[in-house]
Structures are given as structure tokens and as C-alpha cells.
């Protein structure tokens, strides 16, 4: 009787049903590569970019002229609202 397959395929990571004769994800089987470890386990490859959240770029302060323009607009709106203009 053949050995039962591993819970997860070492080649593609797909879940393998208990009585499967081949991986449903990549087709690997006992003859073509069902191992407890993958041939790529010792290569020290970089992590998958989808595994880590992307870092947001640092926020920069507004330039002084945008702050001055905003202050001027607020002052003009206040003068118009008070009827002083």
C-alpha cells in the first residue's frame, strides 16, 4: 500500500486530499516530486512581496506657499461673510 500524501504539496503549496494520487494544483505525485520538503527550501530566496504589507511612502509637509494661500482664502471668506468687503 502506498504511503499517504502529505497534507500540503511541497512544490506548489496546494492542499492535498487524503487519498489523492496527485496534487490537484500542480500534478506532482510520489514519482515526480512528492516530498516533505521542496527542492527550493534551502535556496534562501527573497520573501514573496504579497506576504508583507507594502510600506506607505513618508508624508511630506505642505510647502509654505500652500499654507499662505489657504490662509488668504480663509481670510477672504471671513471678510465676505462679515460684509466688510
C-alpha positions in Angstrom: 0.0 0.0 0.0 1.5 3.4 -1.0 2.2 6.0 1.6 -0.5 8.6 2.1 0.3 12.0 0.5 1.4 15.0 2.6 -1.2 17.5 3.8 0.3 20.2 1.6 2.2 20.0 -1.7 5.9 20.9 -1.3 6.0 22.1 -4.9 3.1 24.5 -5.1 1.6 24.7 -1.6 -1.9 23.4 -2.5 -3.8 21.3 0.0 -3.9 17.7 -1.0 -6.9 15.5 -0.2 -6.0 12.4 2.0 -6.5 9.8 -0.8 -5.2 11.8 -3.7 -2.8 10.2 -6.2 -1.5 13.6 -7.4 -1.5 17.2 -6.3 -4.7 19.0 -7.7 -2.7 22.2 -8.0 0.4 21.2 -10.0 0.1 17.5 -10.7 3.1 16.4 -8.6 2.9 12.9 -7.3 5.0 10.3 -5.5 7.2 9.7 -8.6 7.6 13.3 -9.8 8.2 15.1 -6.6 6.0 14.5 -3.6 8.4 15.2 -0.8 8.0 16.6 2.7 10.3 19.5 1.7 10.7 21.2 -1.6 13.9 21.3 -3.7 13.8 25.1 -3.2 13.7 25.1 0.6 17.5 25.7 1.0 17.9 28.4 -1.6 17.3 31.4 0.8 15.1 33.1 -1.8 13.5 36.6 -1.0 10.1 36.6 0.5 7.0 36.8 -1.7 6.0 40.5 -1.9 2.4 39.6 -1.3 3.3 38.2 2.1 4.2 41.6 3.6 2.1 44.7 3.6 3.6 47.5 1.4 5.1 50.3 3.3 3.5 53.6 2.6 5.7 56.4 1.5 6.6 59.0 4.1 4.3 62.1 4.2 5.8 65.4 3.4 4.8 68.7 4.9 3.0 71.2 2.6 5.2 73.9 1.2 4.8 77.3 2.9 3.1 78.9 -0.2 0.1 76.5 0.0 -0.4 77.3 3.7 -0.2 81.0 2.8 -2.8 80.6 0.0 -5.1 78.7 2.3 -4.8 81.4 5.0 -5.6 84.1 2.4 -8.7 82.2 1.2 -10.0 81.8 4.7 -9.4 85.5 5.4 -11.3 86.5 2.2 -14.2 84.2 3.0 -14.4 85.6 6.5 -14.4 89.2 5.2 -17.1 88.3 2.6 -19.2 86.7 5.3 -19.0 89.7 7.6 -19.8 92.1 4.8 -16.6 94.1 5.2 -15.6 93.9 1.6 
